[in-house]
Amino acid sequence: MPFIDLATNLPANKFSEEFLKKFVSATAAFLGKPEDRMIVLVKPDLPLVIAGSCAPGVVLSVAGLGVTDTAEKNRENSAKIFPFLTQELGLSEDRIVIRFSPLEPWQVGKKGTVLTYL
């Protein structure tokens, strides 16, 4: 159950339902997870500074069970995610930052319990 949070100073109209579906499909494929397990949150129109500049940019947070727990996996995921975001959002790589966080089953609540017990 990967959690993808995209925070950006881009306007909300850049994130149509078509984009969201494409983004879910792409990130699910990149991470090797089914689309129905993906949780994607887009936060547009935020104040954002990357490297001292307020130019359009994205901070992407990717957290998941078994998909962000090694440098090798994160390097592979990064190499797949960057081209998608640069192409779809028209940003250069220096305006995108990705933060990877591993999760354990006891850190995710669902159905009144945590994943450890499901």
N, CA, C and O atoms as a Tinker XYZ file with bonds, in Angstrom:
   472  protein
     1  N      0.833000   -1.175000    0.000000    73     2
     2  CA     0.000000    0.000000    0.000000    64     1     3
     3  C      0.882000    1.244000    0.000000    63     2     4     5
     4  O      1.085000    1.856000    1.048000    81     3
     5  N      1.409000    1.625000   -1.167000    73     3     6
     6  CA     2.234000    2.825000   -1.232000    64     5     7
     7  C      1.414000    4.111000   -1.063000    63     6     8     9
     8  O      0.281000    4.219000   -1.533000    81     7
     9  N      2.017000    5.055000   -0.390000    73     7    10
    10  CA     1.456000    6.399000   -0.212000    64     9    11
    11  C      2.312000    7.358000   -1.031000    63    10    12    13
    12  O      3.525000    7.435000   -0.834000    81    11
    13  N      1.690000    8.082000   -1.942000    73    11    14
    14  CA     2.391000    9.048000   -2.784000    64    13    15
    15  C      1.795000   10.421000   -2.502000    63    14    16    17
    16  O      0.603000   10.637000   -2.718000    81    15
    17  N      2.609000   11.343000   -2.025000    73    15    18
    18  CA     2.174000   12.722000   -1.774000    64    17    19
    19  C      2.962000   13.640000   -2.703000    63    18    20    21
    20  O      4.192000   13.677000   -2.659000    81    19
    21  N      2.246000   14.375000   -3.539000    73    19    22
    22  CA     2.873000   15.307000   -4.452000    64    21    23
    23  C      2.504000   16.718000   -4.000000    63    22    24    25
    24  O      1.349000   17.131000   -4.102000    81    23
    25  N      3.486000   17.441000   -3.506000    73    23    26
    26  CA     3.295000   18.830000   -3.078000    64    25    27
    27  C      3.943000   19.731000   -4.121000    63    26    28    29
    28  O      5.069000   19.481000   -4.552000    81    27
    29  N      3.229000   20.780000   -4.526000    73    27    30
    30  CA     3.729000   21.616000   -5.611000    64    29    31
    31  C      3.171000   23.032000   -5.552000    63    30    32    33
    32  O      2.140000   23.293000   -4.932000    81    31
    33  N      3.875000   23.924000   -6.208000    73    31    34
    34  CA     3.359000   25.278000   -6.388000    64    33    35
    35  C      2.681000   25.430000   -7.756000    63    34    36    37
    36  O      2.265000   26.530000   -8.121000    81    35
    37  N      2.570000   24.351000   -8.497000    73    35    38
    38  CA     1.818000   24.370000   -9.753000    64    37    39
    39  C      0.330000   24.532000   -9.450000    63    38    40    41
    40  O     -0.132000   24.137000   -8.380000    81    39
    41  N     -0.417000   25.108000  -10.385000    73    39    42
    42  CA    -1.853000   25.310000  -10.150000    64    41    43
    43  C     -2.640000   24.003000  -10.226000    63    42    44    45
    44  O     -2.222000   23.045000  -10.877000    81    43
    45  N     -3.770000   23.986000   -9.554000    73    43    46
    46  CA    -4.617000   22.788000   -9.489000    64    45    47
    47  C     -5.071000   22.324000  -10.861000    63    46    48    49
    48  O     -5.290000   21.129000  -11.056000    81    47
    49  N     -5.216000   23.220000  -11.806000    73    47    50
    50  CA    -5.707000   22.817000  -13.127000    64    49    51
    51  C     -4.711000   21.959000  -13.902000    63    50    52    53
    52  O     -5.061000   21.421000  -14.953000    81    51
    53  N     -3.486000   21.817000  -13.413000    73    51    54
    54  CA    -2.496000   20.916000  -14.020000    64    53    55
    55  C     -2.775000   19.451000  -13.671000    63    54    56    57
    56  O     -2.189000   18.546000  -14.265000    81    55
    57  N     -3.673000   19.222000  -12.704000    73    55    58
    58  CA    -3.872000   17.871000  -12.169000    64    57    59
    59  C     -5.299000   17.388000  -12.422000    63    58    60    61
    60  O     -6.098000   17.232000  -11.498000    81    59
    61  N     -5.585000   17.162000  -13.670000    73    59    62
    62  CA    -6.906000   16.674000  -14.085000    64    61    63
    63  C     -7.090000   15.235000  -13.627000    63    62    64    65
    64  O     -6.139000   14.585000  -13.192000    81    63
    65  N     -8.315000   14.744000  -13.728000    73    63    66
    66  CA    -8.582000   13.346000  -13.402000    64    65    67
    67  C     -7.763000   12.431000  -14.314000    63    66    68    69
    68  O     -7.298000   11.375000  -13.885000    81    67
    69  N     -7.592000   12.839000  -15.564000    73    67    70
    70  CA    -6.779000   12.054000  -16.507000    64    69    71
    71  C     -5.336000   11.943000  -16.018000    63    70    72    73
    72  O     -4.748000   10.862000  -16.037000    81    71
    73  N     -4.767000   13.082000  -15.575000    73    71    74
    74  CA    -3.405000   13.047000  -15.033000    64    73    75
    75  C     -3.338000   12.125000  -13.822000    63    74    76    77
    76  O     -2.429000   11.301000  -13.720000    81    75
    77  N     -4.296000   12.258000  -12.900000    73    75    78
    78  CA    -4.275000   11.453000  -11.683000    64    77    79
    79  C     -4.312000    9.963000  -12.001000    63    78    80    81
    80  O     -3.561000    9.182000  -11.414000    81    79
    81  N     -5.177000    9.568000  -12.923000    73    79    82
    82  CA    -5.264000    8.150000  -13.295000    64    81    83
    83  C     -3.959000    7.664000  -13.924000    63    82    84    85
    84  O     -3.498000    6.560000  -13.637000    81    83
    85  N     -3.375000    8.485000  -14.773000    73    83    86
    86  CA    -2.104000    8.147000  -15.412000    64    85    87
    87  C     -0.981000    8.053000  -14.374000    63    86    88    89
    88  O     -0.124000    7.172000  -14.447000    81    87
    89  N     -1.001000    8.968000  -13.417000    73    87    90
    90  CA     0.014000    8.987000  -12.359000    64    89    91
    91  C     -0.108000    7.755000  -11.466000    63    90    92    93
    92  O      0.898000    7.137000  -11.119000    81    91
    93  N     -1.331000    7.398000  -11.095000    73    91    94
    94  CA    -1.551000    6.197000  -10.281000    64    93    95
    95  C     -1.069000    4.969000  -11.035000    63    94    96    97
    96  O     -0.368000    4.128000  -10.471000    81    95
    97  N     -1.435000    4.862000  -12.291000    73    95    98
    98  CA    -1.049000    3.715000  -13.100000    64    97    99
    99  C      0.474000    3.613000  -13.224000    63    98   100   101
   100  O      1.049000    2.535000  -13.071000    81    99
   101  N      1.110000    4.738000  -13.500000    73    99   102
   102  CA     2.564000    4.752000  -13.667000    64   101   103
   103  C      3.291000    4.415000  -12.367000    63   102   104   105
   104  O      4.186000    3.571000  -12.361000    81   103
   105  N      2.915000    5.063000  -11.272000    73   103   106
   106  CA     3.617000    4.800000  -10.013000    64   105   107
   107  C      3.357000    3.374000   -9.522000    63   106   108   109
   108  O      4.249000    2.757000   -8.939000    81   107
   109  N      2.172000    2.849000   -9.744000    73   107   110
   110  CA     1.899000    1.450000   -9.378000    64   109   111
   111  C      2.830000    0.533000  -10.158000    63   110   112   113
   112  O      3.412000   -0.391000   -9.590000    81   111
   113  N      2.971000    0.781000  -11.449000    73   111   114
   114  CA     3.857000   -0.046000  -12.279000    64   113   115
   115  C      5.312000    0.093000  -11.826000    63   114   116   117
   116  O      6.025000   -0.902000  -11.706000    81   115
   117  N      5.748000    1.332000  -11.576000    73   115   118
   118  CA     7.127000    1.560000  -11.145000    64   117   119
   119  C      7.441000    0.806000   -9.859000    63   118   120   121
   120  O      8.523000    0.239000   -9.707000    81   119
   121  N      6.474000    0.808000   -8.928000    73   119   122
   122  CA     6.692000    0.216000   -7.605000    64   121   123
   123  C      6.306000   -1.260000   -7.549000    63   122   124   125
   124  O      6.533000   -1.923000   -6.537000    81   123
   125  N      5.732000   -1.772000   -8.618000    73   123   126
   126  CA     5.338000   -3.179000   -8.660000    64   125   127
   127  C      4.162000   -3.507000   -7.751000    63   126   128   129
   128  O      4.096000   -4.590000   -7.170000    81   127
   129  N      3.231000   -2.556000   -7.635000    73   127   130
   130  CA     2.055000   -2.736000   -6.772000    64   129   131
   131  C      0.785000   -2.604000   -7.614000    63   130   132   133
   132  O      0.800000   -1.916000   -8.635000    81   131
   133  N     -0.309000   -3.245000   -7.209000    73   131   134
   134  CA    -1.563000   -3.079000   -7.939000    64   133   135
   135  C     -2.128000   -1.666000   -7.753000    63   134   136   137
   136  O     -1.968000   -1.055000   -6.697000    81   135
   137  N     -2.786000   -1.165000   -8.794000    73   135   138
   138  CA    -3.342000    0.188000   -8.737000    64   137   139
   139  C     -4.334000    0.354000   -7.600000    63   138   140   141
   140  O     -4.414000    1.431000   -7.009000    81   139
   141  N     -5.094000   -0.690000   -7.279000    73   139   142
   142  CA    -6.111000   -0.549000   -6.227000    64   141   143
   143  C     -5.515000   -0.473000   -4.827000    63   142   144   145
   144  O     -6.251000   -0.314000   -3.853000    81   143
   145  N     -4.223000   -0.581000   -4.715000    73   143   146
   146  CA    -3.552000   -0.420000   -3.419000    64   145   147
   147  C     -2.888000    0.944000   -3.265000    63   146   148   149
   148  O     -2.383000    1.269000   -2.190000    81   147
   149  N     -2.883000    1.739000   -4.325000    73   147   150
   150  CA    -2.188000    3.024000   -4.316000    64   149   151
   151  C     -3.025000    4.092000   -3.615000    63   150   152   153
   152  O     -4.247000    4.143000   -3.753000    81   151
   153  N     -2.338000    4.934000   -2.868000    73   151   154
   154  CA    -2.959000    6.110000   -2.251000    64   153   155
   155  C     -2.146000    7.314000   -2.720000    63   154   156   157
   156  O     -0.968000    7.453000   -2.393000    81   155
   157  N     -2.803000    8.184000   -3.497000    73   155   158
   158  CA    -2.120000    9.332000   -4.082000    64   157   159
   159  C     -2.822000   10.608000   -3.635000    63   158   160   161
   160  O     -4.042000   10.737000   -3.739000    81   159
   161  N     -2.036000   11.533000   -3.143000    73   159   162
   162  CA    -2.548000   12.818000   -2.681000    64   161   163
   163  C     -1.769000   13.916000   -3.391000    63   162   164   165
   164  O     -0.540000   13.948000   -3.333000    81   163
   165  N     -2.482000   14.813000   -4.061000    73   163   166
   166  CA    -1.842000   15.939000   -4.745000    64   165   167
   167  C     -2.240000   17.227000   -4.029000    63   166   168   169
   168  O     -3.421000   17.503000   -3.820000    81   167
   169  N     -1.236000   17.998000   -3.663000    73   167   170
   170  CA    -1.447000   19.276000   -2.988000    64   169   171
   171  C     -0.877000   20.391000   -3.867000    63   170   172   173
   172  O      0.317000   20.683000   -3.795000    81   171
   173  N     -1.728000   21.021000   -4.704000    73   171   174
   174  CA    -1.248000   22.097000   -5.582000    64   173   175
   175  C     -1.305000   23.463000   -4.905000    63   174   176   177
   176  O     -1.774000   23.604000   -3.776000    81   175
   177  N     -0.819000   24.449000   -5.621000    73   175   178
   178  CA    -0.924000   25.859000   -5.216000    64   177   179
   179  C     -0.273000   26.165000   -3.864000    63   178   180   181
   180  O     -0.738000   27.045000   -3.140000    81   179
   181  N      0.785000   25.454000   -3.525000    73   179   182
   182  CA     1.457000   25.679000   -2.243000    64   181   183
   183  C      2.643000   26.635000   -2.405000    63   182   184   185
   184  O      3.273000   26.658000   -3.462000    81   183
   185  N      2.949000   27.414000   -1.383000    73   183   186
   186  CA     4.210000   28.154000   -1.420000    64   185   187
   187  C      5.347000   27.124000   -1.401000    63   186   188   189
   188  O      5.336000   26.208000   -0.579000    81   187
   189  N      6.317000   27.269000   -2.291000    73   187   190
   190  CA     7.389000   26.265000   -2.388000    64   189   191
   191  C      8.677000   26.927000   -2.840000    63   190   192   193
   192  O      8.692000   27.705000   -3.794000    81   191
   193  N      9.746000   26.610000   -2.147000    73   191   194
   194  CA    11.079000   27.067000   -2.530000    64   193   195
   195  C     11.973000   25.839000   -2.633000    63   194   196   197
   196  O     12.087000   25.065000   -1.684000    81   195
   197  N     12.604000   25.666000   -3.787000    73   195   198
   198  CA    13.593000   24.606000   -3.989000    64   197   199
   199  C     14.874000   25.285000   -4.445000    63   198   200   201
   200  O     14.874000   26.015000   -5.437000    81   199
   201  N     15.948000   25.051000   -3.737000    73   199   202
   202  CA    17.261000   25.617000   -4.079000    64   201   203
   203  C     17.206000   27.138000   -4.220000    63   202   204   205
   204  O     17.831000   27.708000   -5.114000    81   203
   205  N     16.457000   27.786000   -3.336000    73   203   206
   206  CA    16.390000   29.236000   -3.317000    64   205   207
   207  C     15.490000   29.857000   -4.360000    63   206   208   209
   208  O     15.454000   31.081000   -4.493000    81   207
   209  N     14.751000   29.029000   -5.114000    73   207   210
   210  CA    13.906000   29.553000   -6.180000    64   209   211
   211  C     12.448000   29.162000   -5.971000    63   210   212   213
   212  O     12.142000   28.049000   -5.545000    81   211
   213  N     11.551000   30.104000   -6.282000    73   211   214
   214  CA    10.110000   29.847000   -6.225000    64   213   215
   215  C      9.561000   29.412000   -7.581000    63   214   216   217
   216  O      8.345000   29.361000   -7.763000    81   215
   217  N     10.431000   29.100000   -8.528000    73   215   218
   218  CA     9.992000   28.613000   -9.841000    64   217   219
   219  C      9.183000   27.332000   -9.646000    63   218   220   221
   220  O      9.328000   26.668000   -8.619000    81   219
   221  N      8.334000   26.974000  -10.613000    73   219   222
   222  CA     7.532000   25.755000  -10.462000    64   221   223
   223  C      8.380000   24.549000  -10.105000    63   222   224   225
   224  O      9.458000   24.330000  -10.659000    81   223
   225  N      7.853000   23.764000   -9.151000    73   223   226
   226  CA     8.579000   22.591000   -8.690000    64   225   227
   227  C      7.661000   21.613000   -7.986000    63   226   228   229
   228  O      6.490000   21.896000   -7.732000    81   227
   229  N      8.222000   20.454000   -7.677000    73   227   230
   230  CA     7.483000   19.374000   -7.020000    64   229   231
   231  C      8.349000   18.753000   -5.936000    63   230   232   233
   232  O      9.541000   18.514000   -6.132000    81   231
   233  N      7.729000   18.497000   -4.789000    73   231   234
   234  CA     8.334000   17.651000   -3.764000    64   233   235
   235  C      7.431000   16.428000   -3.673000    63   234   236   237
   236  O      6.260000   16.525000   -3.304000    81   235
   237  N      7.994000   15.281000   -4.014000    73   235   238
   238  CA     7.239000   14.034000   -4.033000    64   237   239
   239  C      7.696000   13.169000   -2.870000    63   238   240   241
   240  O      8.892000   12.934000   -2.697000    81   239
   241  N      6.744000   12.696000   -2.072000    73   239   242
   242  CA     7.048000   11.769000   -0.979000    64   241   243
   243  C      6.478000   10.405000   -1.349000    63   242   244   245
   244  O      5.305000   10.280000   -1.700000    81   243
   245  N      7.322000    9.395000   -1.264000    73   243   246
   246  CA     6.930000    8.026000   -1.583000    64   245   247
   247  C      7.219000    7.171000   -0.361000    63   246   248   249
   248  O      8.368000    7.047000    0.063000    81   247
   249  N      6.169000    6.580000    0.203000    73   247   250
   250  CA     6.327000    5.713000    1.367000    64   249   251
   251  C      5.607000    4.403000    1.069000    63   250   252   253
   252  O      4.534000    4.398000    0.465000    81   251
   253  N      6.198000    3.306000    1.491000    73   251   254
   254  CA     5.546000    2.034000    1.223000    64   253   255
   255  C      6.212000    0.876000    1.922000    63   254   256   257
   256  O      7.313000    0.986000    2.462000    81   255
   257  N      5.511000   -0.238000    1.896000    73   255   258
   258  CA     6.000000   -1.479000    2.490000    64   257   259
   259  C      6.835000   -2.229000    1.451000    63   258   260   261
   260  O      6.315000   -2.655000    0.420000    81   259
   261  N      8.109000   -2.386000    1.723000    73   259   262
   262  CA     8.965000   -3.181000    0.855000    64   261   263
   263  C      9.331000   -2.557000   -0.483000    63   262   264   265
   264  O      9.930000   -3.232000   -1.321000    81   263
   265  N      8.994000   -1.299000   -0.710000    73   263   266
   266  CA     9.317000   -0.674000   -1.996000    64   265   267
   267  C     10.294000    0.494000   -1.871000    63   266   268   269
   268  O     10.814000    0.976000   -2.877000    81   267
   269  N     10.544000    0.946000   -0.654000    73   267   270
   270  CA    11.426000    2.106000   -0.450000    64   269   271
   271  C     12.440000    1.836000    0.659000    63   270   272   273
   272  O     12.883000    2.757000    1.347000    81   271
   273  N     12.800000    0.570000    0.824000    73   271   274
   274  CA    13.613000    0.197000    1.980000    64   273   275
   275  C     15.093000   -0.018000    1.681000    63   274   276   277
   276  O     15.848000   -0.403000    2.574000    81   275
   277  N     15.528000    0.225000    0.429000    73   275   278
   278  CA    16.961000    0.127000    0.124000    64   277   279
   279  C     17.363000    1.233000   -0.835000    63   278   280   281
   280  O     16.530000    1.765000   -1.569000    81   279
   281  N     18.634000    1.573000   -0.825000    73   279   282
   282  CA    19.146000    2.585000   -1.751000    64   281   283
   283  C     18.962000    2.134000   -3.198000    63   282   284   285
   284  O     18.653000    2.946000   -4.071000    81   283
   285  N     19.150000    0.855000   -3.447000    73   283   286
   286  CA    19.015000    0.331000   -4.805000    64   285   287
   287  C     17.583000    0.494000   -5.321000    63   286   288   289
   288  O     17.379000    0.940000   -6.450000    81   287
   289  N     16.595000    0.138000   -4.503000    73   287   290
   290  CA    15.192000    0.295000   -4.911000    64   289   291
   291  C     14.866000    1.767000   -5.149000    63   290   292   293
   292  O     14.189000    2.107000   -6.119000    81   291
   293  N     15.341000    2.627000   -4.274000    73   291   294
   294  CA    15.040000    4.054000   -4.412000    64   293   295
   295  C     15.726000    4.651000   -5.641000    63   294   296   297
   296  O     15.165000    5.533000   -6.290000    81   295
   297  N     16.914000    4.189000   -5.966000    73   295   298
   298  CA    17.588000    4.654000   -7.181000    64   297   299
   299  C     16.784000    4.232000   -8.411000    63   298   300   301
   300  O     16.586000    5.024000   -9.332000    81   299
   301  N     16.320000    2.973000   -8.418000    73   299   302
   302  CA    15.503000    2.478000   -9.540000    64   301   303
   303  C     14.181000    3.244000   -9.634000    63   302   304   305
   304  O     13.771000    3.653000  -10.720000    81   303
   305  N     13.523000    3.433000   -8.497000    73   303   306
   306  CA    12.254000    4.162000   -8.489000    64   305   307
   307  C     12.447000    5.607000   -8.957000    63   306   308   309
   308  O     11.642000    6.131000   -9.727000    81   307
   309  N     13.497000    6.229000   -8.496000    73   307   310
   310  CA    13.796000    7.606000   -8.873000    64   309   311
   311  C     14.013000    7.710000  -10.386000    63   310   312   313
   312  O     13.512000    8.634000  -11.027000    81   311
   313  N     14.754000    6.765000  -10.946000    73   311   314
   314  CA    15.034000    6.771000  -12.388000    64   313   315
   315  C     13.767000    6.605000  -13.218000    63   314   316   317
   316  O     13.731000    7.038000  -14.370000    81   315
   317  N     12.733000    5.990000  -12.664000    73   315   318
   318  CA    11.464000    5.814000  -13.374000    64   317   319
   319  C     10.522000    7.001000  -13.153000    63   318   320   321
   320  O      9.810000    7.412000  -14.070000    81   319
   321  N     10.522000    7.546000  -11.942000    73   319   322
   322  CA     9.584000    8.616000  -11.603000    64   321   323
   323  C      9.982000    9.953000  -12.235000    63   322   324   325
   324  O      9.118000   10.684000  -12.719000    81   323
   325  N     11.273000   10.279000  -12.238000    73   323   326
   326  CA    11.712000   11.574000  -12.766000    64   325   327
   327  C     11.268000   11.800000  -14.213000    63   326   328   329
   328  O     10.720000   12.863000  -14.505000    81   327
   329  N     11.477000   10.850000  -15.134000    73   327   330
   330  CA    11.036000   11.097000  -16.516000    64   329   331
   331  C      9.520000   11.304000  -16.631000    63   330   332   333
   332  O      9.062000   12.120000  -17.431000    81   331
   333  N      8.758000   10.577000  -15.845000    73   331   334
   334  CA     7.305000   10.758000  -15.884000    64   333   335
   335  C      6.943000   12.185000  -15.490000    63   334   336   337
   336  O      6.189000   12.852000  -16.199000    81   335
   337  N      7.473000   12.656000  -14.369000    73   335   338
   338  CA     7.124000   13.991000  -13.878000    64   337   339
   339  C      7.643000   15.098000  -14.795000    63   338   340   341
   340  O      6.944000   16.083000  -15.029000    81   339
   341  N      8.860000   14.944000  -15.314000    73   339   342
   342  CA     9.383000   15.975000  -16.203000    64   341   343
   343  C      8.548000   16.063000  -17.475000    63   342   344   345
   344  O      8.269000   17.161000  -17.958000    81   343
   345  N      8.150000   14.926000  -18.017000    73   343   346
   346  CA     7.355000   14.918000  -19.247000    64   345   347
   347  C      5.936000   15.420000  -19.012000    63   346   348   349
   348  O      5.444000   16.264000  -19.761000    81   347
   349  N      5.283000   14.912000  -17.985000    73   347   350
   350  CA     3.875000   15.238000  -17.747000    64   349   351
   351  C      3.667000   16.654000  -17.210000    63   350   352   353
   352  O      2.652000   17.288000  -17.503000    81   351
   353  N      4.625000   17.151000  -16.424000    73   351   354
   354  CA     4.446000   18.463000  -15.792000    64   353   355
   355  C      5.317000   19.552000  -16.407000    63   354   356   357
   356  O      5.195000   20.724000  -16.049000    81   355
   357  N      6.190000   19.171000  -17.326000    73   355   358
   358  CA     7.021000   20.171000  -17.998000    64   357   359
   359  C      8.070000   20.794000  -17.098000    63   358   360   361
   360  O      8.452000   21.949000  -17.285000    81   359
   361  N      8.535000   20.031000  -16.123000    73   359   362
   362  CA     9.553000   20.527000  -15.189000    64   361   363
   363  C     10.913000   19.928000  -15.530000    63   362   364   365
   364  O     10.994000   18.834000  -16.088000    81   363
   365  N     11.973000   20.646000  -15.194000    73   363   366
   366  CA    13.308000   20.074000  -15.315000    64   365   367
   367  C     13.603000   19.262000  -14.053000    63   366   368   369
   368  O     12.985000   19.468000  -13.008000    81   367
   369  N     14.550000   18.345000  -14.167000    73   367   370
   370  CA    14.867000   17.469000  -13.031000    64   369   371
   371  C     15.311000   18.239000  -11.797000    63   370   372   373
   372  O     15.092000   17.785000  -10.674000    81   371
   373  N     15.935000   19.401000  -11.989000    73   371   374
   374  CA    16.405000   20.166000  -10.828000    64   373   375
   375  C     15.263000   20.843000  -10.072000    63   374   376   377
   376  O     15.499000   21.447000   -9.025000    81   375
   377  N     14.026000   20.756000  -10.579000    73   375   378
   378  CA    12.860000   21.330000   -9.899000    64   377   379
   379  C     11.992000   20.253000   -9.260000    63   378   380   381
   380  O     10.852000   20.511000   -8.873000    81   379
   381  N     12.541000   19.039000   -9.151000    73   379   382
   382  CA    11.823000   17.926000   -8.546000    64   381   383
   383  C     12.712000   17.297000   -7.479000    63   382   384   385
   384  O     13.893000   17.036000   -7.707000    81   383
   385  N     12.126000   17.059000   -6.316000    73   383   386
   386  CA    12.826000   16.377000   -5.229000    64   385   387
   387  C     11.920000   15.238000   -4.765000    63   386   388   389
   388  O     10.716000   15.421000   -4.585000    81   387
   389  N     12.516000   14.063000   -4.575000    73   387   390
   390  CA    11.740000   12.910000   -4.101000    64   389   391
   391  C     12.291000   12.474000   -2.748000    63   390   392   393
   392  O     13.500000   12.331000   -2.567000    81   391
   393  N     11.374000   12.264000   -1.797000    73   391   394
   394  CA    11.749000   11.751000   -0.476000    64   393   395
   395  C     11.131000   10.361000   -0.334000    63   394   396   397
   396  O      9.911000   10.205000   -0.401000    81   395
   397  N     11.978000    9.361000   -0.138000    73   395   398
   398  CA    11.532000    7.980000    0.041000    64   397   399
   399  C     11.533000    7.625000    1.522000    63   398   400   401
   400  O     12.474000    7.950000    2.247000    81   399
   401  N     10.473000    6.957000    1.965000    73   399   402
   402  CA    10.365000    6.541000    3.368000    64   401   403
   403  C      9.848000    5.103000    3.426000    63   402   404   405
   404  O      8.786000    4.800000    2.882000    81   403
   405  N     10.596000    4.225000    4.081000    73   403   406
   406  CA    10.092000    2.860000    4.237000    64   405   407
   407  C      9.018000    2.803000    5.327000    63   406   408   409
   408  O      9.062000    3.561000    6.296000    81   407
   409  N      8.073000    1.910000    5.157000    73   407   410
   410  CA     7.031000    1.695000    6.163000    64   409   411
   411  C      7.054000    0.247000    6.621000    63   410   412   413
   412  O      7.456000   -0.651000    5.881000    81   411
   413  N      6.617000    0.042000    7.847000    73   411   414
   414  CA     6.427000   -1.297000    8.402000    64   413   415
   415  C      4.929000   -1.522000    8.565000    63   414   416   417
   416  O      4.184000   -0.552000    8.707000    81   415
   417  N      4.466000   -2.766000    8.549000    73   415   418
   418  CA     3.027000   -3.035000    8.661000    64   417   419
   419  C      2.369000   -2.420000    9.893000    63   418   420   421
   420  O      1.193000   -2.060000    9.838000    81   419
   421  N      3.089000   -2.292000   10.991000    73   419   422
   422  CA     2.495000   -1.728000   12.203000    64   421   423
   423  C      2.324000   -0.213000   12.124000    63   422   424   425
   424  O      1.729000    0.390000   13.017000    81   423
   425  N      2.846000    0.411000   11.050000    73   423   426
   426  CA     2.737000    1.861000   10.895000    64   425   427
   427  C      1.552000    2.289000   10.031000    63   426   428   429
   428  O      1.339000    3.483000    9.822000    81   427
   429  N      0.780000    1.324000    9.526000    73   427   430
   430  CA    -0.339000    1.647000    8.633000    64   429   431
   431  C     -1.631000    1.089000    9.208000    63   430   432   433
   432  O     -1.768000   -0.122000    9.386000    81   431
   433  N     -2.578000    1.973000    9.499000    73   431   434
   434  CA    -3.870000    1.554000   10.033000    64   433   435
   435  C     -4.888000    1.339000    8.928000    63   434   436   437
   436  O     -4.955000    2.110000    7.971000    81   435
   437  N     -5.679000    0.287000    9.069000    73   435   438
   438  CA    -6.749000   -0.008000    8.111000    64   437   439
   439  C     -7.754000   -0.930000    8.767000    63   438   440   441
   440  O     -7.390000   -1.856000    9.493000    81   439
   441  N     -9.030000   -0.665000    8.504000    73   439   442
   442  CA   -10.121000   -1.508000    9.004000    64   441   443
   443  C    -10.090000   -1.675000   10.517000    63   442   444   445
   444  O    -10.366000   -2.760000   11.029000    81   443
   445  N     -9.754000   -0.607000   11.235000    73   443   446
   446  CA    -9.782000   -0.634000   12.685000    64   445   447
   447  C     -8.606000   -1.327000   13.345000    63   446   448   449
   448  O     -8.640000   -1.585000   14.548000    81   447
   449  N     -7.568000   -1.633000   12.583000    73   447   450
   450  CA    -6.377000   -2.277000   13.131000    64   449   451
   451  C     -5.173000   -1.782000   12.347000    63   450   452   453
   452  O     -5.254000   -0.742000   11.692000    81   451
   453  N     -4.089000   -2.481000   12.397000    73   451   454
   454  CA    -2.915000   -2.161000   11.576000    64   453   455
   455  C     -2.644000   -3.339000   10.664000    63   454   456   457
   456  O     -3.108000   -4.452000   10.913000    81   455
   457  N     -1.887000   -3.087000    9.602000    73   455   458
   458  CA    -1.647000   -4.125000    8.602000    64   457   459
   459  C     -0.996000   -5.388000    9.179000    63   458   460   461
   460  O     -1.149000   -6.479000    8.629000    81   459
   461  N     -0.286000   -5.234000   10.264000    73   459   462
   462  CA     0.341000   -6.396000   10.900000    64   461   463
   463  C     -0.684000   -7.498000   11.165000    63   462   464   465
   464  O     -0.371000   -8.683000   11.060000    81   463
   465  N     -1.905000   -7.100000   11.508000    73   463   466
   466  CA    -2.933000   -8.068000   11.913000    64   465   467
   467  C     -3.941000   -8.374000   10.816000    63   466   468   469
   468  O     -4.920000   -9.076000   11.067000    81   467
   469  N     -3.732000   -7.877000    9.628000    73   467   470
   470  CA    -4.652000   -8.168000    8.513000    64   469   471
   471  C     -4.072000   -9.242000    7.617000    63   470   472
   472  O     -4.695000   -9.624000    6.627000    81   471
